[in-house]
Amino acid sequence: MDTGFDPSLLQDLVNVEMPFGRYQGRLLADLPEPYLVWFANNGFPNGKLGTQLSLIYQIKVNGLEYLLQPLRQPNPRAD
């Protein structure tokens, strides 16, 4: 059964950085929820980034961040 969901979208959330704005350089999965709520109220950007931001917004407002934990790469700078 094809659900139409691409699992690589979840992997992108823990690997792709925000390309602009106040949180430029921060992983999409680490963006604060109020920032994502602002986009939800004012409109997500077009294209892939908008899809990614919308997805992480849905994950955060529904308390599903734990789903991303197994996908995160160890941070070599955290030592």
C-alpha positions as CSV (number, residue, x, y, z in Angstrom):
1,M,0.0,0.0,0.0
2,D,1.4,3.4,-1.0
3,T,0.8,6.1,1.5
4,G,2.2,8.8,-0.7
5,F,4.6,9.8,2.2
6,D,8.3,10.1,1.4
7,P,10.3,9.0,4.6
8,S,13.3,11.0,3.4
9,L,11.3,14.1,4.3
10,L,11.8,13.2,8.0
11,Q,15.6,12.7,7.5
12,D,15.8,16.1,5.9
13,L,14.4,17.8,9.0
14,V,17.3,16.7,11.1
15,N,20.0,17.4,8.4
16,V,18.8,20.6,6.6
17,E,19.5,24.0,8.0
18,M,17.2,27.0,7.8
19,P,18.6,29.0,4.9
20,F,17.5,32.5,6.0
21,G,16.2,34.7,8.7
22,R,16.7,34.9,12.4
23,Y,17.4,31.2,12.7
24,Q,19.6,30.9,9.7
25,G,21.9,27.9,10.1
26,R,19.7,26.1,12.7
27,L,18.4,22.6,11.8
28,L,14.8,22.7,10.8
29,A,14.0,20.2,13.5
30,D,15.5,22.6,16.1
31,L,13.4,25.7,15.1
32,P,11.4,27.0,18.0
33,E,7.6,26.3,17.8
34,P,6.6,30.0,18.0
35,Y,8.6,30.6,14.8
36,L,6.8,27.8,13.0
37,V,3.5,29.1,14.3
38,W,4.3,32.4,12.8
39,F,4.8,30.7,9.4
40,A,1.6,28.7,9.8
41,N,-0.3,31.9,10.4
42,N,1.4,34.0,7.7
43,G,2.2,31.4,5.1
44,F,5.0,28.9,4.6
45,P,7.4,29.6,1.7
46,N,6.8,28.0,-1.6
47,G,8.6,24.8,-2.6
48,K,10.4,22.2,-0.7
49,L,11.4,24.4,2.2
50,G,7.7,25.3,2.8
51,T,6.8,21.6,2.8
52,Q,9.6,20.9,5.3
53,L,8.6,23.8,7.6
54,S,4.9,22.7,7.4
55,L,5.9,19.1,8.3
56,I,8.1,20.1,11.3
57,Y,5.3,22.4,12.4
58,Q,2.8,19.5,12.4
59,I,5.3,17.3,14.2
60,K,5.9,19.9,17.0
61,V,2.3,20.9,17.6
62,N,1.3,17.3,17.8
63,G,4.1,16.4,20.2
64,L,5.8,13.9,17.9
65,E,9.4,15.2,18.1
66,Y,10.4,11.8,19.6
67,L,10.0,10.4,16.1
68,L,13.0,12.4,14.9
69,Q,15.4,11.3,17.7
70,P,16.5,8.0,16.0
71,L,17.3,10.0,12.8
72,R,19.6,12.5,14.4
73,Q,23.3,12.2,13.7
74,P,25.6,12.4,16.8
75,N,26.9,15.9,17.2
76,P,30.7,15.8,17.1
77,R,30.9,19.3,18.7
78,A,28.9,18.1,21.7
79,D,31.9,16.4,23.3
